[in-house]
């Protein structure tokens, strides 16, 4: 009874606040991200941001700022060789803000200043974390911030130990911090350009410490903040929420299946993994499987991959990480609900069930809607790229999915794109990071009303 009343109160409060001009928290998230992107672009345009000492053109700065804030990783200029430490710091701040989310950063300032967090702020936090209730939202936000900085600190220490021998004390520590935040936030920006522009982690494909640390940070960041809280609270597997179980199972299956496919398809490919020893091939396969789900780092040449491997990578990119995480894509549970819907239909069941629980038909419809819109936008973006740039459709759809699902993997065409195509990718990155999130919030928070008019049912042919 208490849960029902709490749910009703939350929905009523949400609808009331949404009706007030200027207090729509969804609009706040959208405009907040936009403001951060524009501020970042202006800072990157400054002569102090570029190693050339010249002003960077607005489109290049805007593309980089959008990619960083939307934690994508696609770049038109090499991050290490083009930007100064100041420019790289701006990019890193944008990545951190984009990864944690606009409201998480606002909350951090409230905590630092020890200010009272009001009802509207709590509501905005709950929406940004995809939570259905206000209960414990401040506590969850504190756990998120502490957990984030703790994981990033551990990653930075390990990375620094690996990078100091190659880049010196200062350069190694800076790269350690940068790559730890970039990996945890699933951003994919790297500072390895001095060893070859756009090469990513290829030079460290045989270094287990670097690869395993990066994989762990990517997975932890992509699980989602709700999963963290639930695992911390439950302690035991049987006490976990159904959503958490779905996330963990789906994530494990995607990682294992993706790694197996890539290993079988790329083991004999001379352009990628043919010259590697078996253990390194296995590690590279797992790295590629994990990074494809919105991280954007690479230890093999994406352009040299077989066509089948690119398709596998695109599927993993499209699915992405989990809701309320640093990752993009349509989300793991969305894909899981779609699959369960198909299985239920094939078995002739009237209900969608999992772990002895029933998933409501409205959730299935929401999953179908999100997947359809995402696929449509990716296809439209690919058509623009393939037509305007005269590139193969495979490369165009790869780049389009990578942008919309905020992954950052590339076949190498992004730096060569013209102005219109760059604007298309900017739009896809922004919609992929902000549009899906806010649309998901809108679906979650909407209230359904009984139809005033009911029409007679009809039969239509399907299939």
C-alpha positions in Angstrom: 0.0 0.0 0.0 2.8 2.4 0.9 4.6 1.7 -2.4 1.4 2.4 -4.4 0.8 5.6 -2.6 4.4 6.6 -3.0 4.3 5.9 -6.7 1.1 7.9 -7.1 2.5 10.8 -5.2 5.7 10.7 -7.4 3.7 10.6 -10.6 1.4 13.4 -9.5 4.3 15.5 -8.4 6.1 14.9 -11.7 3.0 15.9 -13.7 2.5 19.0 -11.6 6.1 20.2 -12.0 6.0 19.5 -15.8 3.1 21.7 -16.2 4.9 24.7 -14.8 6.9 26.8 -17.3 10.6 26.7 -16.9 10.5 23.7 -14.5 10.5 20.9 -16.9 13.4 18.8 -15.8 13.6 16.9 -19.1 14.1 20.3 -20.8 16.7 21.2 -18.2 18.7 18.1 -19.1 18.5 18.7 -22.8 19.4 22.4 -22.5 22.0 21.7 -19.9 23.9 19.3 -22.2 23.5 21.8 -25.1 24.9 24.6 -23.0 27.9 22.5 -21.8 28.6 21.5 -25.5 28.6 25.1 -26.6 30.7 26.3 -23.7 33.2 23.5 -24.4 33.3 24.4 -28.1 34.1 28.1 -27.3 36.9 27.0 -25.0 38.4 24.7 -27.6 38.3 27.5 -30.2 40.8 29.5 -28.1 44.4 29.7 -29.4 45.6 28.3 -26.0 43.7 25.0 -26.8 45.5 24.1 -30.0 49.2 23.3 -30.2 49.5 25.4 -33.4 48.6 28.4 -31.3 45.9 29.4 -33.7 42.1 29.6 -33.3 40.4 26.3 -34.1 37.4 26.6 -36.5 34.0 26.4 -34.9 32.9 23.2 -36.6 36.0 21.2 -35.4 35.6 22.6 -31.9 31.9 21.8 -31.9 32.4 18.3 -33.2 35.0 17.6 -30.5 33.0 19.1 -27.7 29.9 17.2 -28.7 31.8 13.9 -29.0 33.3 14.5 -25.5 30.1 15.6 -23.8 28.2 12.8 -25.4 31.0 10.4 -24.4 31.3 9.2 -28.0 35.0 9.3 -29.0 34.7 10.2 -32.7 37.3 12.8 -33.6 38.2 14.9 -36.6 41.6 15.8 -35.3 43.9 13.6 -33.2 43.4 14.5 -29.5 47.1 14.0 -28.5 48.8 15.8 -31.4 46.3 18.6 -32.0 45.2 19.8 -28.6 47.4 21.3 -25.8 47.2 20.2 -22.2 44.6 23.0 -21.7 42.5 21.7 -24.6 42.8 18.1 -23.4 41.7 19.2 -19.9 38.6 20.9 -21.4 37.9 17.6 -23.2 38.4 15.6 -20.1 36.0 17.8 -18.1 33.4 17.5 -20.8 33.8 13.7 -20.7 33.4 13.6 -16.9 30.3 15.8 -17.0 28.8 13.8 -19.9 29.6 10.5 -18.3 28.2 11.3 -14.9 25.3 13.3 -16.3 24.4 16.9 -16.0 22.4 16.5 -12.8 25.1 14.5 -11.1 27.5 17.4 -11.5 24.9 19.8 -10.2 24.5 17.5 -7.2 28.2 17.5 -6.6 28.2 21.2 -6.2 25.3 21.0 -3.8 27.2 18.4 -1.7 30.4 20.4 -1.8 28.6 23.6 -0.7 26.6 21.7 1.9 23.4 23.2 0.5 20.0 21.7 1.2 18.7 19.7 -1.7 15.1 20.6 -2.5 12.2 18.6 -3.9 12.8 19.8 -7.5 16.4 18.9 -7.3 15.6 15.4 -6.0 13.0 15.0 -8.8 15.6 16.0 -11.4 18.1 13.5 -9.9 15.6 10.7 -10.0 14.8 11.4 -13.6 18.4 11.6 -14.7 19.0 8.2 -13.0 15.9 6.7 -14.5 14.5 6.1 -11.0 10.7 5.7 -10.3 10.8 7.0 -6.8 12.3 9.9 -4.8 13.1 7.6 -1.8 16.9 7.5 -1.2 17.8 9.4 -4.3 20.3 11.7 -2.5 22.0 8.6 -0.9 22.2 6.9 -4.3 23.7 10.0 -5.9 26.4 10.2 -3.2 27.2 6.5 -3.7 27.5 7.2 -7.5 29.9 10.1 -7.0 32.1 8.3 -4.5 32.1 5.1 -6.5 32.9 6.9 -9.8 35.9 8.7 -8.4 37.1 5.6 -6.5 37.1 3.5 -9.7 38.7 6.2 -11.7 41.4 6.7 -9.1 42.3 3.0 -9.1 42.3 3.0 -12.9 44.5 6.1 -13.0 47.1 4.5 -10.7 47.3 1.3 -12.8 47.5 3.2 -16.1 50.1 5.6 -14.7 52.3 2.7 -13.7 52.1 1.3 -17.2 52.5 4.7 -19.1 55.3 6.4 -17.0 58.1 4.2 -18.5 56.9 5.2 -22.0 55.9 8.9 -21.6 57.9 10.1 -18.5 56.6 10.9 -15.1 54.3 13.9 -16.0 53.2 12.5 -19.4 52.5 9.0 -17.9 50.5 10.3 -15.0 48.5 12.6 -17.2 47.7 9.8 -19.6 46.8 7.6 -16.7 44.2 10.0 -15.4 42.9 10.9 -18.8 42.5 7.3 -20.0 41.0 6.1 -16.7 38.2 8.7 -16.9 37.7 8.2 -20.6 37.4 4.4 -20.1 35.1 4.6 -17.1 32.8 7.1 -18.9 32.9 4.9 -22.0 34.2 7.9 -24.0 37.0 6.4 -26.1 39.2 9.5 -26.3 42.9 8.6 -26.2 46.3 10.3 -26.0 48.3 7.9 -28.0 48.7 10.1 -31.1 52.5 10.5 -30.6 52.8 6.9 -31.5 50.6 7.2 -34.5 47.5 9.3 -35.1 44.2 7.5 -34.4 45.9 4.3 -33.3 44.2 4.0 -30.0 45.5 1.2 -27.7 47.0 -0.8 -30.6 50.5 -0.3 -29.2 49.3 -1.8 -25.9 47.3 -4.8 -27.3 49.9 -7.1 -25.7 49.9 -5.4 -22.3 47.4 -7.3 -20.0 47.6 -4.6 -17.3 46.4 -1.9 -19.7 43.8 -4.0 -21.5 42.3 -5.7 -18.5 42.1 -2.4 -16.5 40.4 -0.7 -19.5 38.0 -3.5 -19.9 37.0 -3.5 -16.2 36.5 0.3 -16.2 34.4 0.1 -19.3 32.2 -2.7 -18.0 31.7 -1.1 -14.5 30.8 2.2 -16.1 28.4 0.6 -18.5 26.5 -1.5 -15.9 24.6 1.5 -14.7 24.3 3.3 -11.4 21.1 1.5 -10.3 22.9 -1.9 -10.7 25.8 -0.6 -8.5 23.3 0.4 -5.8 21.3 -2.8 -6.0 24.5 -5.0 -5.8 25.7 -3.0 -2.8 22.4 -3.3 -1.1 21.5 -6.9 -1.9 24.8 -8.6 -1.0 23.4 -11.9 -2.3 22.3 -13.0 -5.8 18.8 -14.0 -4.8 18.1 -10.6 -3.3 18.9 -8.7 -6.5 16.2 -6.8 -8.4 15.0 -8.5 -11.6 16.3 -5.5 -13.6 19.8 -6.1 -12.1 19.7 -9.8 -12.9 18.7 -9.0 -16.5 21.6 -6.5 -16.9 24.2 -8.8 -15.5 23.1 -11.9 -17.5 22.7 -9.9 -20.7 26.0 -8.2 -20.3 27.8 -11.5 -19.7 26.2 -13.1 -22.7 27.0 -10.2 -25.0 30.6 -10.1 -23.9 31.2 -13.9 -24.3 29.2 -14.2 -27.5 30.9 -11.1 -29.0 34.4 -12.3 -28.0 33.8 -15.7 -29.5 32.5 -14.3 -32.8 35.4 -11.9 -33.2 38.0 -14.6 -32.3 36.6 -17.0 -34.9 36.3 -14.3 -37.6 39.6 -12.4 -37.0 42.1 -15.0 -35.8 43.5 -15.5 -39.3 43.0 -11.9 -40.5 46.5 -10.6 -41.3 45.2 -7.0 -41.0 44.2 -7.5 -37.3 45.1 -10.6 -35.2 46.8 -13.2 -37.4 50.3 -12.3 -36.0 49.3 -12.4 -32.4 49.9 -15.4 -30.1 46.7 -17.2 -29.0 46.5 -15.6 -25.5 46.7 -12.2 -27.1 44.1 -13.0 -29.7 41.8 -14.1 -26.8 42.4 -10.8 -24.9 42.0 -8.7 -28.1 38.7 -10.5 -28.8 37.3 -9.8 -25.4 38.6 -6.2 -25.6 36.9 -5.7 -28.9 33.7 -7.2 -27.6 33.6 -5.0 -24.6 34.8 -1.8 -26.2 32.2 -2.2 -29.0 29.4 -1.6 -26.5 30.0 2.2 -26.5 33.6 2.5 -25.2 35.4 3.4 -28.4 39.0 2.2 -27.6 40.6 -0.3 -30.0 43.5 -2.7 -29.9 43.1 -3.8 -33.5 42.6 -1.8 -36.7 38.8 -1.4 -37.2 39.2 -0.7 -40.9 41.1 -3.9 -41.4 38.4 -6.1 -39.8 36.4 -8.5 -42.0 32.9 -7.4 -43.1 31.3 -10.0 -40.8 33.3 -8.7 -37.8 32.1 -5.2 -38.6 28.5 -6.4 -38.6 29.0 -8.1 -35.2 30.6 -4.9 -33.9 27.7 -2.8 -35.2 25.2 -5.1 -33.4 27.1 -4.7 -30.1 27.3 -0.9 -30.6 23.6 -0.7 -31.3 22.7 -2.6 -28.1 25.2 -0.6 -26.0 25.3 -0.6 -22.2 22.6 -0.3 -19.5 20.2 2.4 -18.5 21.4 5.1 -16.1 25.0 4.4 -17.0 27.9 6.1 -18.8 27.1 4.0 -21.9 24.9 4.6 -24.9 23.0 2.4 -27.4 19.4 1.3 -27.0 20.5 -0.4 -23.7 20.9 -4.1 -22.7 17.5 -4.5 -21.0 15.7 -2.9 -24.0 17.2 -5.6 -26.2 16.5 -8.3 -23.6 12.8 -7.3 -23.5 12.6 -7.3 -27.3 14.1 -10.9 -27.3 11.7 -12.0 -24.5 8.8 -10.6 -26.5 9.8 -12.6 -29.6 10.2 -15.8 -27.5 6.9 -15.3 -25.8 5.2 -14.7 -29.2 6.8 -17.8 -30.7 5.7 -19.9 -27.8 2.1 -18.5 -28.0 2.3 -17.2 -24.5 0.0 -14.3 -23.4 2.6 -13.0 -21.0 6.2 -11.9 -21.1 8.0 -13.6 -18.2 11.5 -13.7 -16.8 12.8 -14.9 -13.4 9.3 -15.8 -12.3 8.1 -12.2 -13.0 5.9 -10.7 -15.7 7.0 -7.8 -17.8 4.1 -5.5 -18.7 3.1 -5.1 -22.4 3.7 -1.3 -22.1 7.4 -2.0 -21.4 7.6 -4.2 -24.5 5.9 -1.4 -26.6 8.4 1.1 -25.2 11.3 -1.2 -26.1 10.0 -1.6 -29.6 9.5 2.1 -30.0 13.0 3.0 -28.8 14.7 0.3 -31.0 12.7 1.4 -34.1 13.5 5.1 -33.6 17.2 4.4 -33.0 17.4 2.1 -36.1 15.6 4.7 -38.2 17.9 7.5 -37.2 21.0 5.3 -37.8 19.8 4.4 -41.3 18.9 8.0 -42.2 22.4 9.1 -41.0 24.0 6.4 -43.0 22.2 7.5 -46.2 23.4 11.0 -45.7 27.0 9.9 -45.3 27.1 7.4 -48.1 25.4 9.8 -50.5 27.3 13.0 -49.5 30.8 11.4 -49.1 30.7 8.7 -51.7 31.7 6.0 -49.3 30.5 2.4 -49.0 27.2 1.9 -47.1 29.0 -0.5 -44.7 31.4 2.3 -43.6 28.6 4.8 -43.6 26.3 2.7 -41.4 29.2 1.8 -39.1 30.0 5.5 -38.5 26.4 6.4 -38.1 25.7 3.6 -35.5 29.0 4.5 -33.7 27.9 8.2 -33.5 24.3 7.6 -32.4 25.1 4.9 -29.9 28.0 7.1 -28.6 30.7 4.5 -29.2 33.5 6.2 -31.1 34.8 3.3 -33.1 35.6 4.3 -36.7 36.6 2.8 -39.9 38.8 5.9 -40.5 36.4 8.1 -42.5 35.4 10.6 -39.8 38.5 12.9 -40.1 37.9 13.0 -43.9 34.3 14.0 -43.8 33.0 17.3 -45.2 31.1 19.9 -43.2 27.6 18.6 -43.8 28.5 15.1 -42.9 30.2 16.3 -39.7 27.0 18.2 -38.8 25.0 15.0 -39.4 27.3 13.1 -37.0 27.0 15.9 -34.4 23.3 15.6 -34.5 23.4 11.8 -34.2 25.8 12.0 -31.2 23.6 14.6 -29.4 20.4 12.7 -30.1 22.0 9.4 -29.1 23.1 10.7 -25.7 20.3 13.2 -24.8 17.4 12.2 -27.1 17.2 8.5 -26.1 17.6 9.4 -22.4 14.9 12.0 -22.4 12.6 10.0 -24.6 13.1 7.1 -22.2 12.2 9.3 -19.3 9.1 10.5 -21.1 8.0 6.9 -21.7 8.7 6.0 -18.1 7.0 9.0 -16.6 3.9 9.2 -18.9 0.5 8.3 -17.5 -1.9 6.4 -19.6 -5.6 7.4 -19.9 -8.5 5.2 -20.8 -9.7 5.8 -24.4 -12.9 7.9 -24.6 -13.9 6.1 -27.8 -13.4 2.4 -28.4 -13.5 1.2 -32.0 -14.5 -2.3 -33.1 -11.5 -4.8 -33.3 -10.3 -5.8 -36.7 -8.0 -8.5 -38.1 -5.0 -7.6 -40.2 -2.5 -9.9 -41.9 1.0 -10.1 -40.2 4.0 -11.6 -41.9 
